[in-house]
Amino acid sequence: MSKIVRFCADMLYPAIVIFGLYVIMHGHITPGGGFQGGAVVATAAALIIVAYSYEEIQGMLSKFLLQIQESAGLVMFAGVALIAIGLGTTFFYNYLANSGLLFGMSVPFGPNPGELNTGGFLPLMNIAVGIEVWGGLAIVILYLLSGIPKEGT
């Protein structure tokens, strides 16, 4: 691609990633969540892959590292859910709600004023899903592009 396309992609990439992380972190308050935010961040990876070429991106985006990222998201999701069993409660019990810890602030009566600390363990689940979707969709994009024949063949 041209230098203009690459420059625009380089300028848009951080904004798209920040917006995707915003969607992930505010998923328990606003529409969106881990899956939607992970898809937005994976779109940023797709933008960079399109602006550059598959051969140039192979050094920056490793399929192996993306597979590790996807697995880490899955392990984090299951781990957050299994911690509740270790605390003597049921699977997926929201043990952080009203605890006063991180994400455990009590929700005031009435509409939620938009505090991030009121979600209990839901923000942790959104982060785990976002990490997994980001890695998974980026892997899918890389595998789809790896089968495209090179020019002149």
C-alpha positions in Angstrom: 0.0 0.0 0.0 1.0 3.6 -0.3 2.7 5.7 2.4 -0.5 7.7 2.9 -2.5 4.5 3.7 0.2 3.3 6.0 0.4 6.6 7.8 -3.4 6.8 8.2 -3.4 3.2 9.5 -0.6 4.0 12.0 -2.6 7.1 13.2 -5.9 5.2 13.5 -4.5 2.0 15.2 -4.0 3.5 18.7 -7.4 5.2 18.6 -9.1 1.9 17.6 -7.3 0.0 20.3 -8.2 2.6 23.0 -11.9 2.5 21.9 -11.9 -1.3 22.0 -10.4 -1.3 25.5 -13.0 1.3 26.5 -15.8 -0.9 25.2 -14.3 -3.9 27.1 -14.0 -2.0 30.4 -17.4 -0.4 30.3 -19.3 -3.5 29.3 -21.1 -3.9 32.6 -22.4 -0.3 32.4 -23.0 0.4 28.7 -23.9 -1.7 25.7 -20.9 -3.7 24.6 -18.5 -5.9 26.6 -15.7 -8.3 26.1 -16.8 -9.8 22.8 -17.6 -6.5 21.1 -14.5 -4.8 22.5 -12.3 -7.7 21.4 -13.7 -7.6 17.9 -13.0 -3.8 17.7 -9.3 -4.4 18.8 -9.0 -7.3 16.3 -10.3 -4.9 13.7 -7.3 -2.6 14.5 -5.0 -5.6 13.8 -6.8 -6.3 10.5 -6.3 -2.6 9.6 -2.5 -2.9 10.1 -2.4 -6.2 8.2 -4.3 -4.6 5.2 -2.2 -1.4 5.3 1.1 -3.4 5.2 1.4 -6.8 3.7 1.2 -10.3 5.2 4.9 -10.8 4.8 5.7 -7.6 6.7 3.3 -8.4 9.5 4.5 -11.9 10.1 7.4 -10.5 12.2 5.1 -8.3 14.3 2.1 -10.6 14.8 3.1 -14.2 15.6 0.4 -16.8 15.3 2.0 -18.6 18.2 1.8 -15.5 20.5 -1.8 -14.9 19.5 -2.7 -18.5 20.3 -1.1 -18.0 23.7 -3.1 -14.8 24.1 -6.3 -16.6 23.3 -5.5 -19.4 25.7 -4.6 -16.9 28.4 -8.1 -15.3 28.0 -9.8 -18.7 28.3 -7.8 -19.6 31.4 -8.5 -16.2 33.0 -12.2 -16.6 32.3 -12.3 -20.1 33.8 -10.1 -19.0 36.7 -12.2 -16.1 37.7 -15.3 -18.4 37.7 -13.5 -21.2 39.6 -12.2 -18.9 42.4 -15.7 -18.8 43.7 -15.7 -22.5 44.3 -12.4 -22.1 46.3 -14.2 -19.6 48.5 -16.9 -22.1 49.3 -19.6 -20.7 47.1 -21.1 -21.7 43.7 -19.5 -21.6 40.3 -19.7 -18.0 38.8 -20.7 -16.5 42.1 -20.1 -12.8 42.1 -17.8 -12.8 45.1 -16.5 -9.2 44.5 -19.9 -7.5 44.6 -20.2 -5.2 47.7 -16.8 -6.3 49.0 -15.2 -2.9 48.9 -12.3 -4.3 46.9 -11.4 -3.5 43.3 -14.7 -3.6 41.3 -16.6 -4.3 44.5 -18.0 -0.9 45.4 -21.6 -0.9 46.6 -24.1 0.2 44.0 -26.3 3.1 45.2 -30.0 2.9 45.0 -31.4 4.3 41.8 -29.7 4.6 38.4 -26.0 3.7 38.2 -24.0 6.9 38.1 -21.4 5.1 35.8 -18.9 4.0 38.3 -16.5 1.3 37.0 -16.0 -0.2 40.4 -19.6 -1.5 40.8 -19.4 -4.5 38.5 -18.1 -7.1 40.8 -16.3 -9.7 38.8 -18.1 -8.8 35.5 -15.3 -6.5 34.4 -12.8 -9.3 34.9 -14.9 -11.6 32.8 -15.2 -8.9 30.1 -11.4 -8.4 30.1 -10.9 -12.2 29.7 -13.4 -12.5 26.9 -11.9 -9.4 25.2 -8.4 -10.9 25.3 -9.7 -14.2 23.9 -11.7 -12.6 21.1 -8.9 -10.3 20.2 -6.5 -13.2 19.9 -8.9 -15.5 18.2 -10.1 -13.1 15.5 -6.5 -12.0 14.8 -5.5 -15.6 14.3 -8.5 -16.2 12.0 -7.4 -13.1 9.9 -3.8 -14.3 9.7 -4.8 -17.8 8.7 -7.1 -16.5 6.0 -4.3 -14.3 4.6 -1.7 -17.0 4.8 -3.5 -19.0 2.0 -3.5 -16.1 -0.5 -1.1 -16.7 -3.4 1.7 -14.2 -3.9 1.7 -11.8 -6.9 3.3 -13.3 -10.0 2.6 -17.0 -9.1 
